[in-house]
Amino acid sequence: MSAGTVAETVGAVLASLGVDTAFGVVGSGNFHVTNALVAHGVRFVAARHEGGAATMADAHARMTGRVGVLSVHQGPGLTNALTGVTEAAKSRTPLVVLAGEVTAPRSNFFVDQAALAAAVGAVPMRVGSAPDAAALTAEAFRAARDGRRTVLLNLPLEVQALAVSGPSGAGGRETGPAGAAGLAEAGGSAGLAGRTGEARPLPAGPDPVEAARLAEILAGARRPVFVAGRGARTARRELEDLAGLTGALLATSAVAKGLFRGSLWDLDVSGGFASPLAAELIRDADVVVGWGCALNMWTTRHGTLVGPDAVVVQVDLDPEALGAHRPVDLGVTGDVARTARAVADLLGDGTVARPVPGAPAGERGGTRAVPEEAGTRAGPRRAGYRSEALALRIAREVRWRDVPYADESGDGRIDPRTLTIALDDLLPAERVVCPDSGNFMGYPAMFMDVPDEGGFCFTQAFQSIGLGLATAIGAALARPDRLTVAALGDGGALMGVSELETVVRLGLRMVVVVYDDEAYGAEVHHFGPDGHPLDTVVFPPADIAGIARGFGFEAVTVRAPGDLAAVARWLDGPRERPLLVHAKVTRARGAWWLEEAFRGH
């Protein structure tokens, strides 16, 4: 069999494992491995900056549920990508980063790439020899997929060019490009232990004792609320089934927005973006269960959304996540869907664990099995929090757009609430909303509806501005059946402006909305009230619409509701070019969630 190189083998293995799209910026150090990916049928999406490429790969992985791939040059290629890689690592996005690497300390390109990866929470690996190339590539993919981790696979330049052929030493399999698939499918080397440290397959669970304790808690709940996070995005049916048995209301963290859309009991997002009614109902819950949800300060409004006497339960695949952000009365290790099914079976079968009278609060160990009367899977159903009156109230009040407000539009600026409600009405319901970070970000998150959990892509774990446009590009490529809406502030838009060219080059029919207050608004409203000088965070007007036209966009500047007629015309037309909406928004005050958010800084 003809010999292939290490670079060719890496590309062949990833393609054989199902990778169909990769993102990056090509330099000399990743030229060959990127071409190998393309040669094996992988679509390569070239970004204009490695930071954008990293976030595109992250968003694409989130929206498809598959392992993402990023390809970057050694040294500055990796450091340019580092913010996006950090966001992915913090979000537990399954992502493989292929990076060329120089090993000579005196090279201009030298940097300790493994240390950089470890510093931001990614898992560093290195292909150190030709015989190990296929096995290590397969191992990196499994570490990303099974451990839900971002993995940096370093590819030293002197190793990439080595020939790979003949038996691999792992069952005599061929490890050139033609034999890579067999080795990858078989699992290659002996496993993750010793190579990827903590990156390992996580248990599916649940432990039967923990499931029984959760069933006991829910059996006694009067006002239960489920808060579903990223780990629950594929478990809607199971959670709704269990919620129906227990009378629970349904909410999500921001990253899972839309999961329960259409349910009578959907409260939308818990946390800083929660509407007044949603906040009231979550705060009054006697049992709060976080399903694949960190229950961090953002989701709980620094703990204020959890009542002082509420029993708090957290269900997560990763045992280290349980109680990481706040104390919990019960932690359940297990897959969300499987855990919800197990608990529903316990309740539906009529055998639940009930508290022994006198058991101390917070201790759920003293329990005994008590048979329920007329127990079936469909019942007995508990009313819990649910009532006809509450269903009507949720229908009328839970959306932010149904909360009265004083429209502050005027003097050439539009109220961002008015803008966003109008866009919500104009844009197709089948959409993917991708907000950047900043003072404005609550408006698209709170006033734009999404059709389901696939309608919202929220790259906010690192709270970096400038990721929103790249997020939208990755999401648009993952969901071409929907209109992608990028929601940016002026600071983030100008920070990621080079990727406007990528949108045009790829022919993406995207709407980019820029909420322009001519400032880093978060800092203005955080420091301004205390009299601090703001010269460093305010800017003169910029013609962002004109900049977008220069890249090939259609663009409109919006200062009043009537200006949005141009958006309607674009939607009614052929949409041959992407549209940028440059909205001059009011800026007299900060977003109401901002004061809360800054408590974490």
Residue, then its C-alpha position, 0 to 999 in steps of 0.5 A: m500500500s502506498a505510504g501516506t504522511v502523518a498529516e494525511t492520516v490525521g485528515a483521513v481518520l477524522a473524515s472516517l469518524g464522520v467529520d463533515t465540516a471544519f473551520g479555520v485559517v490556513g497557514s504553512g503549519n496546517f496547510h497539509v492537514t487541512n488539504a487532507l481533510v478536504a481530500h477526504g470529503v470534509r468541507f473546509v470553511a475559511a474564516r478571516h480570523e482564527g478567533g472567528a473560525a474557532t467560534m464558528a466551529d463551536a457554534h456548528a458543533r452546538m447546533t449539529g450535536r457533532v464534534g467540531v473541528l478547527s484547523v490553525h497555524q502554529g503559534p499565532g494561529l493558535t493564540n489568535a483562536l484562543t478566545g474562541v477555544t476558551e469559550a468552547a472549553k468552558s461550554r464543554t463543546p466537543l471540539v478538536v483543534l488541529a494546530g501545527e506546532v514548532t518544538a524548537p524554543r528559538s523559533n519565532f513561532f514557538v510557544d508552549q501550546a499544551a500549556l495554553a490549552a490547559a490554561v483555558g480548560a482544553v485537553p492538550m494532546r500531541v502526535g509525537s510519531a508516525p506509528d501513533a498518528a491514527a490512534l492518537t487522532a481517534e483518541a482525540f476525537r473520542a475525548a471530545r465526543d465522549g467527554r464533551r471536551t475541547v481537545l487541542l491536537n498538536l501536530p509538530l511540523e517535523v512529524q507531520a511530514l513523516a511517512v505512515s504505512g505498514p502495521s500499526g502495532a495495534g492488531g496489525r492494522e494499516t495506518g496509512p490513509a486507506g487504513a485509518a478508518g479501520l483503526a479509528e472505528a476499532g478505537g485505536s489505542a488502549g483508551l483515554a487513561g494516561r493520555t487525556g487526563e480527566a477527559r474520559p467518557l462520563p457515566a450515563g446513570p442514574d444510580p437507582v438510589e439517587a433516582a429513588r430519592l429524587a422520586e421521593i422529593l418530587a412526590g412530596a413537592r407542591r410547587p416544583v420547577f424544572v430548569a433545563g440546561r445545555g445537558a437537557r437539550t435532547a430530553r424534552r419529551e422525558l422532562e415533559d413526561l415527568a413534569g406532567l406526573t409531578g405538576a412541575l413548571l418548565a424553565t431553561s437556562a439561557v443556552a437551552k432557550g426554546l426547549f419547551r416552546g409550545s408548552l402551556w407551562d413554559l416559563d422561558v429562561s430562568g435567571g437575569f433574562a426571566s420575565p417578572l412572572a417567571a421570576e415570581l413563579i421560580r422564586d416561589a417553588d418549593v422544589v427546584v430541579g436543575w437538569g443538565c444545568a449548572l445552576n450558576m449565578w446567571t441562571t439563579r440571579h445570584g441565588t435570589l431566584v431560589g427560595p430560602d426553603a426550596v429543596v434544590v436538586q441537580v442532575d448532571l452527567d458529570p459528578e464534578a458539576l454537582g453543587a459546583h456553583r451552589p449547595v444542593d440537597l441532592g445531586v444525581t449523576g446521570d444522563v438527563a433523559r435516562t434519569a427523567r425516565a427512571v424517576a417517571d417510572l418510579l412515580g408511575d409504577g406507584t412505588v416512591a420513596r417518601p420521607v420518614p417523619g422527623a428526618p432532618a431537612g437536607e438529609r434525604g437518606g432516611t426513606r422507605a418505599v410506600p406504594e401509591e394507590a392506583g399507580t400507572r405510568a400515566g398516573p397518579r398525576r399530581a396537580g403540583y404547581r399547575s392550575e387552569a388559572l395559572a396556565l391563563r396567567i402564563a399565556r398572558e404575562v410570561r413573555w417579555r413583550d407582554v410586560p408594559y413599558a414606556d417607549e423611549s424612542g425619539d431624537g433619532r434613536i429607537d428604543p431597543r425593546t420597540l426595535t426587537i419586538a418589531l423584528d420579532d414580528l417581521l422575521p420568520a418564525e423559523r429562525v436561529v438567534c445568535p446574540d453577542s455579549g454586551n449591554f444590549m444582549g438581553y433584548p434579543a434574548m428576551f424579546m425574540d421568540v425562537p421555535d425550539e432549542g435549536g433556535f438559540c445559539f448562545t456563546q456566552a460562557f466566557q462573556s467575550i464580546g465579538l463572538g456573535l457574528a462568528t457564532a451566527i456563521g457557524a449556526a447558519l451553516a448548521r441550520p441552512d433551513r432557518l434564517t439566522v439572526a446575528a444580534l450584536g452591539d456596535g463594539g462586538a460588531l466592529m471587533g468581528v467585522s472581518e467576518l462580514e466578508t465570510v458571510v458574503r463569500l459563503g452566500l449566507r442569507m443572514v440578518v445582522v442586527v447591530y444595537d448601536d449606542e456608540a459606546y461599550g455600554a456595559e461600562v458606561h452604565h456600570f461606572g457612569p453613575d459613580g462619576h467616573p470619566l467615560d472617555t475611554v468607552v464612548f466613541p463617535p458615530a460610525d457608519i456601520a451600514g456603510i461598512a456592511r455595504g462595502f463588504g457586499f451586504e444590503a443595509v439599512t439604518v434604523r432610527a424609528p419604527g418606520d425605518l423597519a419597512a426596509v427590513a420587510r422589503w428585504l424579507d419579501g424580496p429575493r434576499e440575494r445578499p445578507l442584510l445588516v440592520h444598523a439600529k441607533v438605539t436609545r442609551a439613557r440607561g443600561a439594560w435592567w439585568l445589567e446591575e445584577a450581572f455586574r455583581g459577579h465582577 
